[in-house]
Amino acid sequence: MAKIFFESLSSFLSRFCSRFCSRFCSRFCSRFCYTLLLKFFSRLLSRFCSRFCSWFCSRLFSRFLQEKDSVQQAVQQLLGVL
């Protein structure tokens, strides 16, 4: 029963962290890109910034979800030690 609980907990945490980190990354990246490019270009680039940052951050943190199994294995090994 503990195994099922920790597997679902690690799955939830990995999904939550991936979404949260992706959103945070995207917001930070968009603001940085927009501020940087606004000095040189028009406001039309803000759309480019937000789209690029959303794509980049989702790709970056989707790998974390793909490695969910390794997180679950680590939790199981930790439980085995305890």
N, CA, C and O atoms as CSV, one atom per row, in Angstrom:
chain,resi,resn,atom,element,x,y,z
A,1,MET,N,N,0.818,-1.186,0.000
A,1,MET,CA,C,0.000,0.000,0.000
A,1,MET,C,C,0.869,1.260,0.000
A,1,MET,O,O,0.549,2.250,-0.659
A,2,ALA,N,N,1.961,1.205,0.742
A,2,ALA,CA,C,2.879,2.352,0.773
A,2,ALA,C,C,3.511,2.558,-0.597
A,2,ALA,O,O,3.764,3.688,-1.016
A,3,LYS,N,N,3.762,1.454,-1.284
A,3,LYS,CA,C,4.365,1.536,-2.613
A,3,LYS,C,C,3.447,2.298,-3.571
A,3,LYS,O,O,3.897,3.170,-4.314
A,4,ILE,N,N,2.155,1.959,-3.542
A,4,ILE,CA,C,1.186,2.632,-4.416
A,4,ILE,C,C,1.082,4.104,-4.058
A,4,ILE,O,O,1.006,4.963,-4.937
A,5,PHE,N,N,1.081,4.391,-2.762
A,5,PHE,CA,C,0.999,5.778,-2.317
A,5,PHE,C,C,2.184,6.591,-2.812
A,5,PHE,O,O,2.004,7.687,-3.344
A,6,PHE,N,N,3.389,6.071,-2.646
A,6,PHE,CA,C,4.569,6.810,-3.063
A,6,PHE,C,C,4.702,6.893,-4.582
A,6,PHE,O,O,5.237,7.873,-5.101
A,7,GLU,N,N,4.225,5.887,-5.292
A,7,GLU,CA,C,4.232,5.966,-6.755
A,7,GLU,C,C,3.294,7.061,-7.239
A,7,GLU,O,O,3.645,7.835,-8.130
A,8,SER,N,N,2.100,7.127,-6.654
A,8,SER,CA,C,1.168,8.183,-7.061
A,8,SER,C,C,1.659,9.552,-6.600
A,8,SER,O,O,1.464,10.544,-7.302
A,9,LEU,N,N,2.288,9.617,-5.436
A,9,LEU,CA,C,2.842,10.884,-4.952
A,9,LEU,C,C,3.965,11.365,-5.846
A,9,LEU,O,O,4.015,12.547,-6.186
A,10,SER,N,N,4.863,10.485,-6.234
A,10,SER,CA,C,5.970,10.896,-7.098
A,10,SER,C,C,5.464,11.297,-8.481
A,10,SER,O,O,6.002,12.217,-9.097
A,11,SER,N,N,4.439,10.615,-8.968
A,11,SER,CA,C,3.843,10.980,-10.252
A,11,SER,C,C,3.208,12.365,-10.172
A,11,SER,O,O,3.396,13.195,-11.062
A,12,PHE,N,N,2.459,12.608,-9.105
A,12,PHE,CA,C,1.832,13.917,-8.918
A,12,PHE,C,C,2.881,15.014,-8.801
A,12,PHE,O,O,2.759,16.063,-9.435
A,13,LEU,N,N,3.916,14.776,-7.990
A,13,LEU,CA,C,4.956,15.783,-7.801
A,13,LEU,C,C,5.718,16.075,-9.088
A,13,LEU,O,O,6.061,17.225,-9.360
A,14,SER,N,N,5.978,15.060,-9.864
A,14,SER,CA,C,6.700,15.290,-11.118
A,14,SER,C,C,5.848,16.099,-12.095
A,14,SER,O,O,6.363,16.991,-12.768
A,15,ARG,N,N,4.547,15.797,-12.179
A,15,ARG,CA,C,3.669,16.572,-13.051
A,15,ARG,C,C,3.511,18.006,-12.560
A,15,ARG,O,O,3.538,18.948,-13.351
A,16,PHE,N,N,3.347,18.162,-11.247
A,16,PHE,CA,C,3.181,19.498,-10.681
A,16,PHE,C,C,4.436,20.335,-10.901
A,16,PHE,O,O,4.355,21.487,-11.327
A,17,CYS,N,N,5.589,19.754,-10.611
A,17,CYS,CA,C,6.848,20.480,-10.768
A,17,CYS,C,C,7.079,20.839,-12.222
A,17,CYS,O,O,7.521,21.946,-12.530
A,18,SER,N,N,6.785,19.916,-13.111
A,18,SER,CA,C,6.974,20.188,-14.532
A,18,SER,C,C,6.104,21.348,-14.984
A,18,SER,O,O,6.578,22.246,-15.681
A,19,ARG,N,N,4.842,21.338,-14.595
A,19,ARG,CA,C,3.935,22.435,-14.989
A,19,ARG,C,C,4.337,23.749,-14.352
A,19,ARG,O,O,4.398,24.780,-15.023
A,20,PHE,N,N,4.610,23.712,-13.056
A,20,PHE,CA,C,4.983,24.934,-12.348
A,20,PHE,C,C,6.275,25.512,-12.896
A,20,PHE,O,O,6.359,26.709,-13.170
A,21,CYS,N,N,7.279,24.666,-13.055
A,21,CYS,CA,C,8.576,25.130,-13.553
A,21,CYS,C,C,8.458,25.641,-14.979
A,21,CYS,O,O,9.099,26.626,-15.345
A,22,SER,N,N,7.647,24.979,-15.778
A,22,SER,CA,C,7.460,25.416,-17.155
A,22,SER,C,C,6.786,26.782,-17.210
A,22,SER,O,O,7.186,27.637,-18.000
A,23,ARG,N,N,5.768,26.996,-16.379
A,23,ARG,CA,C,5.091,28.293,-16.353
A,23,ARG,C,C,6.020,29.392,-15.849
A,23,ARG,O,O,6.071,30.483,-16.417
A,24,PHE,N,N,6.748,29.096,-14.784
A,24,PHE,CA,C,7.677,30.077,-14.234
A,24,PHE,C,C,8.750,30.428,-15.257
A,24,PHE,O,O,9.060,31.600,-15.475
A,25,CYS,N,N,9.307,29.407,-15.875
A,25,CYS,CA,C,10.335,29.595,-16.891
A,25,CYS,C,C,9.797,30.431,-18.044
A,25,CYS,O,O,10.464,31.348,-18.522
A,26,SER,N,N,8.593,30.109,-18.483
A,26,SER,CA,C,7.996,30.812,-19.611
A,26,SER,C,C,7.754,32.287,-19.281
A,26,SER,O,O,8.022,33.156,-20.111
A,27,ARG,N,N,7.257,32.571,-18.091
A,27,ARG,CA,C,7.028,33.964,-17.700
A,27,ARG,C,C,8.329,34.739,-17.613
A,27,ARG,O,O,8.431,35.853,-18.126
A,28,PHE,N,N,9.311,34.156,-16.971
A,28,PHE,CA,C,10.603,34.821,-16.832
A,28,PHE,C,C,11.243,35.056,-18.194
A,28,PHE,O,O,11.738,36.147,-18.477
A,29,CYS,N,N,11.231,34.037,-19.026
A,29,CYS,CA,C,11.824,34.116,-20.352
A,29,CYS,C,C,11.105,35.163,-21.198
A,29,CYS,O,O,11.751,35.952,-21.887
A,30,SER,N,N,9.786,35.176,-21.153
A,30,SER,CA,C,9.026,36.148,-21.943
A,30,SER,C,C,9.332,37.571,-21.521
A,30,SER,O,O,9.517,38.448,-22.365
A,31,ARG,N,N,9.387,37.799,-20.236
A,31,ARG,CA,C,9.689,39.151,-19.763
A,31,ARG,C,C,11.091,39.585,-20.162
A,31,ARG,O,O,11.304,40.719,-20.590
A,32,PHE,N,N,12.031,38.684,-20.019
A,32,PHE,CA,C,13.407,38.995,-20.383
A,32,PHE,C,C,13.514,39.268,-21.878
A,32,PHE,O,O,14.121,40.256,-22.294
A,33,CYS,N,N,12.927,38.393,-22.676
A,33,CYS,CA,C,12.974,38.532,-24.138
A,33,CYS,C,C,12.288,39.818,-24.566
A,33,CYS,O,O,12.819,40.559,-25.393
A,34,TYR,N,N,11.127,40.085,-24.017
A,34,TYR,CA,C,10.367,41.275,-24.382
A,34,TYR,C,C,11.136,42.543,-24.013
A,34,TYR,O,O,11.207,43.481,-24.807
A,35,THR,N,N,11.703,42.572,-22.827
A,35,THR,CA,C,12.465,43.751,-22.389
A,35,THR,C,C,13.696,43.951,-23.247
A,35,THR,O,O,14.031,45.075,-23.623
A,36,LEU,N,N,14.360,42.864,-23.551
A,36,LEU,CA,C,15.570,42.942,-24.349
A,36,LEU,C,C,15.279,43.400,-25.779
A,36,LEU,O,O,15.966,44.275,-26.306
A,37,LEU,N,N,14.277,42.815,-26.393
A,37,LEU,CA,C,13.988,43.114,-27.788
A,37,LEU,C,C,13.181,44.396,-27.977
A,37,LEU,O,O,13.191,44.982,-29.059
A,38,LEU,N,N,12.492,44.828,-26.943
A,38,LEU,CA,C,11.677,46.031,-27.067
A,38,LEU,C,C,12.538,47.258,-27.327
A,38,LEU,O,O,12.106,48.206,-27.982
A,39,LYS,N,N,13.738,47.230,-26.815
A,39,LYS,CA,C,14.635,48.367,-27.024
A,39,LYS,C,C,15.021,48.512,-28.487
A,39,LYS,O,O,15.335,49.610,-28.948
A,40,PHE,N,N,14.997,47.403,-29.216
A,40,PHE,CA,C,15.470,47.424,-30.588
A,40,PHE,C,C,14.362,47.238,-31.621
A,40,PHE,O,O,14.487,47.691,-32.759
A,41,PHE,N,N,13.307,46.589,-31.235
A,41,PHE,CA,C,12.251,46.265,-32.186
A,41,PHE,C,C,10.894,46.703,-31.664
A,41,PHE,O,O,10.796,47.305,-30.594
A,42,SER,N,N,9.883,46.410,-32.396
A,42,SER,CA,C,8.535,46.837,-32.021
A,42,SER,C,C,7.894,45.846,-31.054
A,42,SER,O,O,8.479,44.819,-30.709
A,43,ARG,N,N,6.703,46.173,-30.634
A,43,ARG,CA,C,5.972,45.317,-29.701
A,43,ARG,C,C,5.460,44.033,-30.333
A,43,ARG,O,O,5.032,43.121,-29.625
A,44,LEU,N,N,5.498,43.953,-31.631
A,44,LEU,CA,C,5.037,42.733,-32.290
A,44,LEU,C,C,5.881,41.523,-31.891
A,44,LEU,O,O,5.434,40.381,-31.997
A,45,LEU,N,N,7.081,41.781,-31.441
A,45,LEU,CA,C,7.952,40.680,-31.053
A,45,LEU,C,C,7.561,40.069,-29.717
A,45,LEU,O,O,8.063,39.004,-29.358
A,46,SER,N,N,6.691,40.710,-28.988
A,46,SER,CA,C,6.257,40.123,-27.720
A,46,SER,C,C,5.541,38.792,-27.948
A,46,SER,O,O,5.660,37.875,-27.135
A,47,ARG,N,N,4.802,38.685,-29.046
A,47,ARG,CA,C,4.160,37.403,-29.376
A,47,ARG,C,C,5.198,36.341,-29.675
A,47,ARG,O,O,5.087,35.197,-29.234
A,48,PHE,N,N,6.203,36.738,-30.428
A,48,PHE,CA,C,7.283,35.796,-30.714
A,48,PHE,C,C,7.934,35.331,-29.423
A,48,PHE,O,O,8.194,34.142,-29.239
A,49,CYS,N,N,8.196,36.280,-28.530
A,49,CYS,CA,C,8.834,35.934,-27.253
A,49,CYS,C,C,7.989,34.949,-26.457
A,49,CYS,O,O,8.498,33.940,-25.970
A,50,SER,N,N,6.714,35.237,-26.329
A,50,SER,CA,C,5.879,34.356,-25.515
A,50,SER,C,C,5.746,32.973,-26.146
A,50,SER,O,O,5.757,31.969,-25.433
A,51,ARG,N,N,5.623,32.905,-27.457
A,51,ARG,CA,C,5.525,31.596,-28.112
A,51,ARG,C,C,6.825,30.813,-28.019
A,51,ARG,O,O,6.832,29.619,-27.719
A,52,PHE,N,N,7.922,31.508,-28.282
A,52,PHE,CA,C,9.212,30.837,-28.199
A,52,PHE,C,C,9.469,30.342,-26.782
A,52,PHE,O,O,9.903,29.207,-26.586
A,53,CYS,N,N,9.203,31.184,-25.807
A,53,CYS,CA,C,9.470,30.796,-24.425
A,53,CYS,C,C,8.563,29.662,-23.970
A,53,CYS,O,O,9.007,28.773,-23.243
A,54,SER,N,N,7.317,29.677,-24.379
A,54,SER,CA,C,6.419,28.571,-24.039
A,54,SER,C,C,6.930,27.262,-24.634
A,54,SER,O,O,6.964,26.229,-23.965
A,55,TRP,N,N,7.322,27.325,-25.891
A,55,TRP,CA,C,7.854,26.123,-26.557
A,55,TRP,C,C,9.136,25.645,-25.869
A,55,TRP,O,O,9.280,24.463,-25.560
A,56,PHE,N,N,10.054,26.570,-25.637
A,56,PHE,CA,C,11.333,26.212,-25.044
A,56,PHE,C,C,11.158,25.605,-23.659
A,56,PHE,O,O,11.740,24.564,-23.355
A,57,CYS,N,N,10.368,26.247,-22.830
A,57,CYS,CA,C,10.203,25.778,-21.460
A,57,CYS,C,C,9.426,24.467,-21.380
A,57,CYS,O,O,9.733,23.612,-20.549
A,58,SER,N,N,8.441,24.310,-22.226
A,58,SER,CA,C,7.706,23.042,-22.202
A,58,SER,C,C,8.596,21.894,-22.662
A,58,SER,O,O,8.513,20.788,-22.127
A,59,ARG,N,N,9.442,22.150,-23.647
A,59,ARG,CA,C,10.386,21.112,-24.089
A,59,ARG,C,C,11.405,20.796,-23.002
A,59,ARG,O,O,11.780,19.642,-22.793
A,60,LEU,N,N,11.839,21.837,-22.321
A,60,LEU,CA,C,12.840,21.667,-21.281
A,60,LEU,C,C,12.313,20.812,-20.139
A,60,LEU,O,O,13.007,19.913,-19.665
A,61,PHE,N,N,11.099,21.084,-19.698
A,61,PHE,CA,C,10.574,20.385,-18.533
A,61,PHE,C,C,9.765,19.152,-18.879
A,61,PHE,O,O,9.361,18.420,-17.976
A,62,SER,N,N,9.516,18.897,-20.147
A,62,SER,CA,C,8.842,17.650,-20.505
A,62,SER,C,C,9.776,16.471,-20.272
A,62,SER,O,O,9.322,15.350,-20.044
A,63,ARG,N,N,11.055,16.718,-20.328
A,63,ARG,CA,C,12.022,15.650,-20.041
A,63,ARG,C,C,11.913,15.189,-18.603
A,63,ARG,O,O,12.153,14.023,-18.291
A,64,PHE,N,N,11.549,16.114,-17.731
A,64,PHE,CA,C,11.375,15.738,-16.330
A,64,PHE,C,C,10.239,14.729,-16.191
A,64,PHE,O,O,10.342,13.778,-15.416
A,65,LEU,N,N,9.175,14.932,-16.926
A,65,LEU,CA,C,8.059,13.983,-16.889
A,65,LEU,C,C,8.445,12.646,-17.500
A,65,LEU,O,O,7.992,11.598,-17.040
A,66,GLN,N,N,9.266,12.673,-18.519
A,66,GLN,CA,C,9.693,11.435,-19.155
A,66,GLN,C,C,10.563,10.613,-18.213
A,66,GLN,O,O,10.624,9.388,-18.325
A,67,GLU,N,N,11.226,11.278,-17.301
A,67,GLU,CA,C,12.088,10.586,-16.362
A,67,GLU,C,C,11.357,10.261,-15.066
A,67,GLU,O,O,11.987,10.010,-14.038
A,68,LYS,N,N,10.041,10.264,-15.116
A,68,LYS,CA,C,9.222,9.973,-13.953
A,68,LYS,C,C,9.530,8.587,-13.400
A,68,LYS,O,O,9.538,8.387,-12.185
A,69,ASP,N,N,9.782,7.638,-14.283
A,69,ASP,CA,C,10.066,6.276,-13.850
A,69,ASP,C,C,11.327,6.208,-13.005
A,69,ASP,O,O,11.388,5.450,-12.036
A,70,SER,N,N,12.338,7.000,-13.369
A,70,SER,CA,C,13.569,6.986,-12.582
A,70,SER,C,C,13.331,7.589,-11.199
A,70,SER,O,O,13.953,7.170,-10.224
A,71,VAL,N,N,12.431,8.574,-11.111
A,71,VAL,CA,C,12.084,9.152,-9.810
A,71,VAL,C,C,11.372,8.116,-8.960
A,71,VAL,O,O,11.648,7.981,-7.768
A,72,GLN,N,N,10.452,7.384,-9.579
A,72,GLN,CA,C,9.737,6.344,-8.850
A,72,GLN,C,C,10.684,5.252,-8.374
A,72,GLN,O,O,10.527,4.743,-7.264
A,73,GLN,N,N,11.654,4.886,-9.187
A,73,GLN,CA,C,12.629,3.876,-8.781
A,73,GLN,C,C,13.468,4.369,-7.612
A,73,GLN,O,O,13.783,3.601,-6.703
A,74,ALA,N,N,13.829,5.639,-7.633
A,74,ALA,CA,C,14.605,6.200,-6.534
A,74,ALA,C,C,13.804,6.186,-5.236
A,74,ALA,O,O,14.346,5.896,-4.169
A,75,VAL,N,N,12.519,6.498,-5.329
A,75,VAL,CA,C,11.656,6.468,-4.143
A,75,VAL,C,C,11.538,5.040,-3.624
A,75,VAL,O,O,11.582,4.810,-2.416
A,76,GLN,N,N,11.389,4.087,-4.532
A,76,GLN,CA,C,11.291,2.690,-4.118
A,76,GLN,C,C,12.577,2.218,-3.455
A,76,GLN,O,O,12.525,1.478,-2.472
A,77,GLN,N,N,13.725,2.629,-3.970
A,77,GLN,CA,C,14.998,2.264,-3.356
A,77,GLN,C,C,15.132,2.900,-1.985
A,77,GLN,O,O,15.644,2.284,-1.050
A,78,LEU,N,N,14.670,4.130,-1.871
A,78,LEU,CA,C,14.710,4.808,-0.580
A,78,LEU,C,C,13.826,4.091,0.429
A,78,LEU,O,O,14.203,3.933,1.590
A,79,LEU,N,N,12.654,3.658,-0.012
A,79,LEU,CA,C,11.769,2.903,0.880
A,79,LEU,C,C,12.383,1.572,1.271
A,79,LEU,O,O,12.202,1.106,2.396
A,80,GLY,N,N,13.108,0.959,0.347
A,80,GLY,CA,C,13.777,-0.305,0.654
A,80,GLY,C,C,14.855,-0.147,1.713
A,80,GLY,O,O,15.077,-1.048,2.523
A,81,VAL,N,N,15.526,1.002,1.706
A,81,VAL,CA,C,16.568,1.268,2.702
A,81,VAL,C,C,15.940,1.526,4.064
A,81,VAL,O,O,16.472,1.114,5.095
A,82,LEU,N,N,14.811,2.209,4.056
A,82,LEU,CA,C,14.122,2.508,5.319
A,82,LEU,C,C,13.477,1.252,5.838
A,82,LEU,O,O,12.843,1.274,6.892
